[in-house]
Amino acid sequence: MKILFIVPGSGDSFYCGNCFRDNLHASALRKAGHAITIMPLYLPLKHPSFQADTPLFFPATTYYTAQRFFSTIKMPKWLERLSSSEAMLDIASSMSGSTSAKGTEAMTLSMITGDGTAFQDQINQLLDWMKGEEMPDIIHLSSSLLIGIAKILRQHLNIPIVCSVQDEEVWLDQMDERDASAAWQGIMDNSCYIDRFVTTSQFYKEVLNQRIPQITEVEVIYPGIDRSRYTADSKPKDPVIGFFYRMNRENGLDILVKAFIKLKEEGTIPRLRLKIAGGYTGKDKHFLKEIKKLLSPYKEEVEISDTYSLEDHARFYSTITLLSVPITFEEGVGLYLCEAFAAGRPVVEPSTGSFPEIVGEAGILYQPNSPDVLAEALGKLLKDKQLFSRCERNAVELSVTRYNDQVLATRLLALYEQCANK
């Protein structure tokens, strides 16, 4: 089957959960023998593992400039070439990583509604490119934040469209009430152009049902990990707590750091270490400086990776004893959990969002999400060898039976075939 994935680029400077989910989908289907084309939007996907196969469409710098200054007339060609140059996109990539739509409300709404001069110009370029290539059997949109694209594609091409939905509210709910309402309404209006929606947990399916009850065709397909890349032959000699996600306050890094400090002060877990990775952006530098100051008394027992590297991504999990990412919002799945399970590592997570569903018996869930309660949960798992072994076995079992790339590819293909036959 020929499948076109339309995905946004994030700049490759930090661990972006949705970007990595898209890559898992494409990799699992390629591994199963299907023809996959990756079409990046906004920012280029430079790392070869993403295998971007098309030109960059809706380049962030061009699209933002057009929305800001040329909302009713076409942008001059010379300015379009300048704004979409590699140098300008590199600057945008270094500044990427916002978790809110503040400052980009017009772009967000345009991508959802499929309206506006700038949108029409960019979508026409995308259509022209597609018409010169072999048509796919299925188009898979990365997010309902891109659903305006589906409206135009369905008006011109008779190709089924699948759309992923996950954590859209994290972006939209930080807009002002009027814009947020318009965005949700736009998703609802254009949902008629989507054959099936797909999400990564029953939890987020329920969120979507509450937000947009008109959308009923939602399939839950859990993430699938290539276990061969994560399988660890040995464990670290000393106990190591790991954190792997973008290093910011929203993802709870400060909560984990304070819990680690509490455990060190108690001194009940000898030689306890902390390892932090996942990357960050310019907006996170001040926060990370605060974190390093908090950890300065324990700098010999803490490792912070200052750069994010896909080459070192999977290897991280073999260097830790357990994983804890105490995020401060309700997340739709938490891919880092599935990755930890692939390496046979149990987790300690707040009992929020999808985590009770995703973790099961492969770790400890706690609440409230405070440093003291987290420290207690971490201590419990690290001190109780029988509990740790049981969680470890359950982590491996979940990785084999549920969060497996072969299972993912089978489920996705079945969904695509349903859409194609329909």
Secondary structure, DSSP 4 states (H G I P E B T S, - for coil): -EEEEEEE---SSB--HHHHHHHHHHHHHHHTT-EEEEEEEES---SGGG-B-S--EEEHHHHHHHHHH-SSSPPPHHHHHHHTSHHHHHHHHHT---SS-TT-HHHHHHHHHT-SHHHHHHHHHHHHHHHTSPPPSEEEES-GGGHHHHHHHHHH----EEEE--SHHHHHTTS-HHHHHHHHHHHHHHGGG-SEEEES-HHHHHHHHHH-TT---EEE----B-GGGT--S---SS-EEEEES--STTTTHHHHHHHHHHHHHHT-STT-EEEEESB--GGGHHHHHHHHHHTGGGGGGEEE-SS--HHHHGGGGGG-SEE----SS--S--HHHHHHHHTT--EEEES-TTHHHHHTTSEEEESS--HHHHHHHHHHHHH-HHHHHHHHHHHHHHHHHTSBHHHHHHHHHHHHHHHHH-
